[in-house]
Amino acid sequence: MKRTHCQLTLIMPLIAVALAATDAAPVSAEDAKSSAAVRIALIGDSTVASYAKPPQDRPDLTGWGQVFGEFFRDRVEVRNFALSGRSSKSFLRENRWQPVLDAKPDFIFIQFGHNDQPGKGDRTTDPNGDFRDNLRLYISDARKAGAVPVLVTPVARRTFQNDKPVTTLQPYADAMLAVGEETKTAVIDLHAVSFDLYGKLGDNGSADFSPSTSDRTHFSHKGATEIARLVATAIPKAIPQLAPLLKTD
C-alpha cells in the first residue's frame, strides 16, 4: 500500500487504529507484518536524548526520550534522534533532519528550545522569528514524508526561587503553541505540565529528578521516567489516534 498524506490504517492483533484524516500516513502491508507496526521518531536536545555511556559525574543521566517507549504496547518502535546541545537551527544545519525522514516514521515528536535561547552562540534563535520558521519547516517536511508531526514544548528546568519554579523558556513554549495553532499541528505542552509538577513537588520534593545536585536541566532515570509519563499522559487528548497504543497500566 502506498503512503499518502490522507489516511493511515494499521492492522494489528485485536486492535485497528484509524488515524485522523488531516495528518495521516498509511502503513504498507510489509510494514504491517513487521515487528513494529507504528514508528515514532523523536528529535530534540539533551533533555530528550539517550545516553548509552553517561558521564562519571552523572551516572544516572537519562533523557525522557530514552524511556518513552516504555509507555507503549508492543509493535511500537520509538527511535530517538535527539542529541545533546542541539537547537532547532543546529539540528538542521548539521544535516541531522534528513536521516529522520529517511527512517520513514509514522509520527515525529519535536522538542527544541533550551539551546535556542540567548547565550547559545550561533545556535540561538528568535522565538518570534527563525525559531517559528524552523518549526514550520519540520512540520512541512514531516507531512510531505507522510509522517504526523507533534510539537512538544521545551520541558521546564528544575529552577526555583523561594521554593517556587521559575522559567526563562516560556517564549519558546508560546512560539510552539502559536505555530501549532497556525499549522493545525498537535502540541503537547510539556513546559506547562512539567512546570506545574515542579510547583507541586517543590525543590526538595523533586530533587531526585536531577542526575546531580548541580544539574537542574537534565534528568536522573526517575526524573526522565516521570517527564516521559507527562508526555504519554497528554497523548490521548493531543493525538487520540495514538491512545490505543499506550499501555493501560
Beta strands, then each sheet from edge to edge (+ up, - down):
strand 1: 9-12
strand 2: 15-18
strand 3: 38-44
strand 4: 76-80
strand 5: 107-111
strand 6: 148-152
strand 7: 160-161
strand 8: 164-165
strand 9: 186-188
sheet 1: 1+ 2-
sheet 2: 4+ 3+ 5+ 6+ 9+
sheet 3: 7+ 8-
end
